[in-house]
Amino acid sequence: MEPIPPPPAAAPSVPTVGAAVPVRDRRAPLLAFGVVALLAVIGLGVAWSTHQRLQQLEQELVRRQQESQDQAGEARLAAKQAQDLSRDAAAKVALLEARLAEVAVQRTQLDELISSLSRSRDENLLADVEASLRVALQQSAITGSPEPTVAALRQADERLARYNQPRLERVRRAIAKDLDRVKAVGLTDVAALTLRLDEAVRLVDELPLLAGAEARRERRGGASAAEPPLPPNPGLLSLDQPLGAWLLAQWRFISAVVGQEARSLLRITRIDSPDAMLIAPEQAWFLRENLKLRLLDARIALLSRHFDTAQADLRDALVALERYFDRGSRRVLSTAELLRQVSSQAKAVGVPRADETLAAITAAAAGR
């Protein structure tokens, strides 16, 4: 079957010019324009509101950032202040600990003082005597002199004698025994020995050397044993003089002159120390200065209580004195004897200890 064709479309109606338009058709564009304008106003309002809120958010962010920075600065300042406070607190704690230690020491000293005051008079006296005696023993051990020990023992005996307590008589007897034992020991008087060494050093410049002494002896021997006078010169032979007598006089005169010249050219001397005789005049100063230095070293060794070193220096000085100086001179002999005395007395001798006195004091204190 064939399809039925659609009916023909009606032709659009074209308004004619001057024809009237309906009111509904005129309001539609105005309504669309109004809707668009309203939407535009609403969009602008929304955009303005959004912009204002963005500005407010930005200002809030800036304000909060500034507050955060301020809070961070305040936090750093607070941390620094806290650190300073902690440092000050640590210093104060250390100061308090130091003061606490001082208070503890003072308390200990106060306790000792109270205990010492609470002791009896006898115990205080014995304690003082023992302390002074121990200090004197230490001084004697350091200086090597018995004087501190002797002075301490005498002072202790005087104090005990003034106290006049029968129970302390044993201590006084022990003090007397120790005092006699200390005095009986022949100790080295270092002060006197150093004075003798100073005198020896002073005499070194005045001691004659062996070389100069030999020359002076030869000059004195030549002056004392003067050459015999020459016989008179016979001169020329005269007419009234016998020939034999003139020849004999000539012979005597010529032999005397030749003998005197031979004796002046040839001299025999015995030399026991060739090296001492060969010292030049400019070397004599160094020889004397070396001898002085050796004596000063011995003096320093004596003051330092090094007696072995002092003995070695004195031996070397004596060897140099006997080797290079004139042993026939009285000054050289006296100086050598002085050095021998110092060497014989420079010996290490121990200072006796007052052990008996200390034991008696301990026994008396325990018997209380």
Summary of the structure (lengths in Angstrom):
residues: 368
radius of gyration: 64.1
end to end distance: 162.3
largest distance: 229.1
contacts: 872
relative contact order: 0.09
helix: 77%
strand: 1%
